[in-house]
Amino acid sequence: MSREQRTREHPAAPGAASDHLARAEERWETTRQEHSRDRDGEIFTTISGREVDHLYTPRDTAAGDYLEDLGFPGEYPFTRGVRYNMYRGRLWTMRQFAGFGNARDTNGRFHFLLDRGQTGLSVAFDFPTLLGYDSDHARSEGEVGRCGVAVDSLADMEVLFDGIPLDKVSTSMTINGPAAVIFAFYLAVAEKQGVPFSALRGTIQNDILKEYIAQKMWCFPPRPSMKVITDILAFSTTEVPQWNTISISGYHIREAGSTAAQELAFTLANGFAYVEAGIAAGLDVDAFAPRLSFFFNSHLDFFEEIAKFRAARRIWARTMRGKYGAKKKESWLLRFHTQTAGCSLTAQQPENNIVRTAFQALAGVLGGTQSLHTNSMDETLALPTEKAVQIALRTQQVIAHETGVANTMDPLGGSYFVEAMTDRIEREAEDYFRRIGEKGGVIPALEEGFFQREIADASYRYQLEIEDRRRVIVGVNEYVVEEDPIEILKIEPKVETNQIGSLQALRARRDGRLVEKRLGELAAACTSGANVMPPILEATRAYATLGEIVGTMKKVFGEYVEPAMF
């Protein structure tokens, strides 16, 4: 898009776009074209495919009022950060994603990370757990403990957090379809430790809408899934008040191939859908909205990512206050966790991934994240080794303590380029909100395949740029060398065998009649429309398994098969 097109679409403030500046810029542009040329064959666009101009000036920034559009950190509209003191008061939570093999294996990794300065835990579950299957289910074969930790019951969760005081550590759990069940397992462990629910801090991802859009890990159809989420909101508001009940996730949307603007727009649209569902269920928006958090991807286009995070805060604050009538400041705050982009890592020359991750982590920090995970260099090959995960953690610690970027708030605020890009991403997101609204909202749009097609088109464009070598990926389509393999973590087959044996031993020693009674009570709650969290918690205490609880709910709610989209 040319400067003239951008100016017509979003004119600058009269003072900034003075005739004097316009004439000076036109003179400079004429001189530039006479004396220089761009590199042959290079494309000067963001990763999202948006054209980047040669230079940005005050003419590219939005008209409007500083206090209304930018403001100060800790104050509406929070463009410059959600805390008054940002990292001068408290650094972001350093939360490395971890989980592999069985609960005992992962517990050891948790202690390893905590001993090396990690300040929060983040649990990765294996595919069977993500889908609500027990480890001995036919569909679990070959996947137990492979891409995360296997958790079949409260017994596994007890081992997973052995020696970790839950009132002292904040825990994030990346779980969606069976989130209510995994949450109940965690609550029951806290009970056994003598920790009151009110003292627990952490997050369950619990973002089922992005599963239908991008990650495809669901248990039930969309509409009953939304009912379960509102049950969790209602339960947690009174029983677990410090817990973040939904981590509305753009990460997997971006990993599926979306642009930065699509990630932002689709994520916030999902967030607004959860707000509307909570309000429709009779909940006060100011009672549950402060416990909603977000989870974004930090990709490699450094300035575009920073602008995305800043635009996200502004859009959320304006919409929560203006459209949904939230009165509490806490309801306007968009607090978010960031993970560096797994899809940007390469199996070729994996040490290069250390550099990629460092830049992505720095973008997350300059964008004002509250929590950060840095990917390990070997994650395209296997789950990370201890050496790789320590390097990833050290990357965060170097940024925090050696670069100086935590000394001041929003250091790139006022950059003509960053402000222009923040405004552009906000405009693109607003256009997507309009299109989603025309389709009747998020659920009708996902059932129609709108999100899936938009992401597929963006992913296809990006892949063509790489294959045509118009976009350089170092070590993949340029600067290719012969290389020696690196050491990777291997999950032995005995992990699955042992996990199944432990599960079967649990079933043999528990009170089977009590389990059946509790599952019957859960089925009744699903049928009647009662809140499902209390009966799930009771079934958990009786050591009902994940698969048994989810299976009971499926009998009432049904299962979901995605219609063909393409």
PyMOL commands that set and color helices and strands:
alter all, ss='L'
color gray80, all
select helices_A, chain A and resi 3-9+19-35+58-60+66-69+86-89+103-115+127-131+138-140+154-160+179-193+197-199+208-215+222-239+251-255+260-280+285-291+302-322+329-332+342-344+352-366+386-402+416-438+442-448+450-467+494-509+512-528+533-541+546-557
alter helices_A, ss='H'
color red, helices_A
select strands_A, chain A and resi 93-94+97-98+121-123+171-173+202-204+243-244+246-249+292-298+336-340+371-373
alter strands_A, ss='S'
color yellow, strands_A
deselect
rebuild
show_as cartoon
